[in-house]
Amino acid sequence: MDIAIPLFEGFTALDAIGPYEVLSRLPGYRVRFVAVTAGPYQTDTKQVTLVAADPLSAVPHPEIIMVPGGFGTRALMTPNPLLDWIREAHTTTQWTTSTCTGSLLLGAAGLLKGLEATTHWAALETLRELGARPTLRRVVVQGKIITAAGVSSGIDMGLTLAARIAGDEVAQSIQLGIEYDPQPPFSAGSPETAPPHIVAKQRERLRARLEASAGAPGA
């Protein structure tokens, strides 16, 4: 049973690795990192590289898709082979999932029209433009599609999916195994709870990074 995580230039490391740490522990499943072309792909910080061992064509019908986000998603929202693969693979998946702005790629593939979905809080309006009904919920289940909010929420999504597939006890065992027991030092993990000036500064940083990413070679 294959879980396919597609890589691309400019993905966010934890978007892919958070769900991987959960889903790789599911009995009977294997995680496969794939890409349009097999090979190494850098994260949006260009400080971490993951290797896609297989091209998309080698895994046309995975049981599960988990699409990560990152600044690199913006260059992939117009017709391209990755969107074609997502759209076609979705016709036979058991579950189609995303973390952070990976949901923008699900939306660009036409999979979220009329559905509730989530993404990073700064990209909710883009999600609306793609036909979804955006929500700030951390994990959103709509039929066989599961979207997760920003970056760290991919772990929550993975555990939600693990429970749907293998039951609550297996999911709880995985949670204990990775000691996922969040106790953040600040209540600043969402735009509702963070101080307004922090939200404003973070919006500006994200805007600058997005603009820089859009102008980078190969972006």
Secondary structure, 3 states (H helix, E strand, C coil): CEEEEECCCCECHHHHHHHHHHHCCCCCCEEEEEECCCEEEEECCCCCEEEECEEHHHCCCCCEEEECCCHHHHHHCCCCHHHHHHHHHHCCCCEEEEECCHHHHHHHCCCCCCCEECCCHHHHHHHHHCCCEECCCCEEEECCEEEECCCCHHHHHHHHHHHHHHCHHHHHHHHHHCCCCCCCCCCCCCCCCCCHHHHHHHHHHHHHHHHHHHHCCCC
